[in-house]
Amino acid sequence: MPSRTTSVTLVALVVFALPATSSAREDFFEPRALGMAGAVRILGGDTSAVHLNPAVVAANQVYLSSVSYGHNVNDKGHRFSIGASDGKTSAFGMGTKYTIHTYEPPFDPSLDVRWYQPGDVDLEDRRTTHRWDIAVAYGFLERKINVGVTARVLRQDNAIRDSTTRFTIDAGVTFWPVEIIGFGFSAQNLIPTTQERFPVRISPGFALKIGDLFRFGLDAVIDFTSSSVDNYIDIHAGAEITAAQFLGVRFGYYGDRKFTDHYVTWGLGFTLNRLRIDWGMRIQAGEMKMRLREDRPEGGNRVAFTFGAELGF
């Protein structure tokens, strides 16, 4: 019988080129953005702008620093993120963010690898993504027109597949013809990464903002490189109502993968002076078309949440 080390090596050799089992979904949203179903590519509002639409870094005249944690039950995902952005000092804005994401998608060796020895090795599809984003942006005409670019380094460490390092870039623009109405466009991963969670996307969007009381966003996300389906459009829609500049209530919806997956989201935010504490949750509605984690009830597979703190001034 081959040794455990030899068996692991053989398994790794035959699976490293196989496509990943998880589908290409949105990579992640910060708590405020998740509560609004990710419809913040024009609005911004938290450090999600660094990796969703860098133009927003210049459009929003504020300094932000943030820390957050997110968990997805279905893939045992744990995500830690720290970031900061400055659009206040001048019309030239900058932002940066570092994220580490560990996850283990539902995995069955008899389905997901070409060859393995039953009972000889205990295969686990553990993955870790390190992500570093740096965004620069500039606001023209008193921030009515804003443009930005993001450079991104991705390091993917895998237990049974080859580890990879990739570099890619994003670009974006926002246009606010009047104070309350905004339009924009962003493009993500313009240098293809070959990673299913980071496909090439373009995202036109619309936003409505009434002071500090009400915000509404609508984004269309067109995916060009998902390995699981042909090109398709996701729709994200979300709103936030703020009471007494203290409590923010958020809700939203988005459809994914040609509207075969449906998600509803909600969230809360509490602001005290310059500190804001945020919570966001997403639940999948309707039929579950993705593979389920058998060690969790179906309801648990539907849930993802995130919480964090943000300092802004």
PAFIZA-601823 format. One record per residue (C-alpha): residue number from 1; x, y, z. Coordinates in steps of 0.5 Angstrom, whole numbers, plus 500, padded with zeros to 3 digits. Example, Ala and Ser with C-alpha at 12.3 -4.5 7.8 and 13.67 -1.06 7.14 Angstrom:
BEGIN
 resi east north  up
    1  525   491 516
    2  527   498 514
***
This chain:
BEGIN
 resi east north  up
    1  500   500 500
    2  503   507 498
    3  504   512 504
    4  499   517 506
    5  504   522 503
    6  505   519 497
    7  497   518 496
    8  496   526 498
    9  501   527 492
   10  498   523 487
   11  491   526 489
   12  494   533 488
   13  497   531 481
   14  490   529 478
   15  486   534 481
   16  490   541 480
   17  488   542 473
   18  480   541 475
   19  475   547 475
   20  473   549 482
   21  467   546 485
   22  464   553 487
   23  460   557 483
   24  462   564 481
   25  459   569 485
   26  460   576 488
   27  467   576 492
   28  464   580 498
   29  461   586 501
   30  462   590 507
   31  457   590 512
   32  453   596 510
   33  454   594 503
   34  451   587 504
   35  445   590 507
   36  443   593 501
   37  445   587 497
   38  451   590 494
   39  448   596 490
   40  453   601 492
   41  457   601 486
   42  455   608 485
   43  453   610 492
   44  459   608 496
   45  458   609 503
   46  464   604 506
   47  470   601 504
   48  467   596 499
   49  468   602 494
   50  476   600 494
   51  474   593 490
   52  467   595 487
   53  468   602 484
   54  474   606 485
   55  471   612 483
   56  467   612 489
   57  473   613 493
   58  474   621 490
   59  466   622 490
   60  465   621 497
   61  469   626 501
   62  470   623 507
   63  476   619 510
   64  474   612 512
   65  478   606 516
   66  474   599 517
   67  475   592 520
   68  470   587 518
   69  468   579 519
   70  464   575 515
   71  462   568 515
   72  458   564 510
   73  455   557 512
   74  455   553 506
   75  463   554 504
   76  465   554 512
   77  467   561 509
   78  471   566 514
   79  473   573 511
   80  477   578 515
   81  478   585 512
   82  481   591 514
   83  481   598 509
   84  482   605 509
   85  480   610 504
   86  481   618 503
   87  477   622 499
   88  477   628 504
   89  484   631 503
   90  483   633 496
   91  480   631 489
   92  485   626 489
   93  483   620 493
   94  486   613 495
   95  484   607 498
   96  487   600 500
   97  484   594 503
   98  487   587 505
   99  483   581 506
  100  484   574 508
  101  478   569 506
  102  479   561 508
  103  473   557 506
  104  472   549 504
  105  466   548 499
  106  462   542 499
  107  466   537 497
  108  465   529 495
  109  472   526 492
  110  468   521 488
  111  465   527 484
  112  470   532 484
  113  477   528 483
  114  478   524 477
  115  482   519 482
  116  483   517 489
  117  484   511 494
  118  477   510 498
  119  479   510 506
  120  487   512 504
  121  487   519 505
  122  482   524 508
  123  481   529 503
  124  479   536 504
  125  478   542 499
  126  481   547 504
  127  482   554 500
  128  485   561 503
  129  485   567 499
  130  489   573 500
  131  487   579 497
  132  490   586 497
  133  487   592 493
  134  490   599 492
  135  485   604 489
  136  487   611 486
  137  481   616 484
  138  480   623 482
  139  474   628 482
  140  473   633 477
  141  468   639 477
  142  467   639 484
  143  466   631 484
  144  461   631 479
  145  465   627 475
  146  470   622 478
  147  474   616 475
  148  479   611 479
  149  483   605 478
  150  484   599 483
  151  490   594 482
  152  489   588 486
  153  494   582 488
  154  491   575 489
  155  494   569 492
  156  490   563 492
  157  493   557 497
  158  490   550 496
  159  490   544 499
  160  489   539 493
  161  490   544 487
  162  496   548 485
  163  497   555 489
  164  497   561 484
  165  498   568 485
  166  495   573 480
  167  495   581 478
  168  489   584 476
  169  486   591 475
  170  479   595 476
  171  476   601 473
  172  470   606 474
  173  467   612 473
  174  461   616 477
  175  457   622 474
  176  453   626 479
  177  449   631 474
  178  445   633 480
  179  446   632 488
  180  441   627 489
  181  442   623 482
  182  448   619 480
  183  450   614 474
  184  456   610 474
  185  460   604 471
  186  465   600 473
  187  469   594 470
  188  473   589 475
  189  478   584 473
  190  480   587 467
  191  486   582 467
  192  483   575 467
  193  485   571 473
  194  482   564 471
  195  479   564 478
  196  472   563 479
  197  471   568 484
  198  474   573 480
  199  471   573 473
  200  471   579 468
  201  465   584 470
  202  462   590 468
  203  457   594 472
  204  453   600 470
  205  449   603 475
  206  444   608 478
  207  443   611 485
  208  439   616 488
  209  441   620 495
  210  437   624 499
  211  441   628 504
  212  443   623 510
  213  436   620 510
  214  435   616 504
  215  439   612 499
  216  437   607 493
  217  442   604 489
  218  441   599 483
  219  447   596 479
  220  447   591 473
  221  453   586 474
  222  455   583 467
  223  459   576 468
  224  463   575 462
  225  468   569 465
  226  464   564 469
  227  466   557 468
  228  459   555 470
  229  454   558 465
  230  454   563 459
  231  455   570 460
  232  449   573 465
  233  447   579 468
  234  446   580 476
  235  441   585 478
  236  442   588 485
  237  437   593 488
  238  438   596 495
  239  436   602 500
  240  438   605 506
  241  433   609 511
  242  437   613 516
  243  433   616 523
  244  436   621 527
  245  443   620 524
  246  444   614 529
  247  440   608 526
  248  441   606 519
  249  436   600 516
  250  438   597 510
  251  434   592 505
  252  435   589 498
  253  435   584 493
  254  439   581 488
  255  439   575 483
  256  445   571 481
  257  447   566 476
  258  441   568 471
  259  436   569 476
  260  437   561 478
  261  439   564 485
  262  435   569 489
  263  438   573 495
  264  434   578 500
  265  439   582 505
  266  438   586 511
  267  442   590 515
  268  443   595 521
  269  448   600 523
  270  449   604 529
  271  453   611 529
  272  456   614 535
  273  460   620 533
  274  465   618 528
  275  464   611 530
  276  459   606 526
  277  458   599 528
  278  454   595 522
  279  451   588 521
  280  449   585 515
  281  445   578 513
  282  444   575 506
  283  439   569 506
  284  438   565 499
  285  430   564 497
  286  427   559 493
  287  430   553 491
  288  437   551 493
  289  441   549 486
  290  448   549 489
  291  451   543 492
  292  449   543 500
  293  453   542 506
  294  451   535 508
  295  453   537 516
  296  448   543 516
  297  441   543 515
  298  438   546 509
  299  437   553 512
  300  444   554 515
  301  446   553 508
  302  442   559 506
  303  445   564 511
  304  451   569 510
  305  453   574 515
  306  458   580 516
  307  459   585 522
  308  464   590 523
  309  466   597 525
  310  468   603 521
  311  471   610 523
  312  469   616 519
  313  470   623 519
***
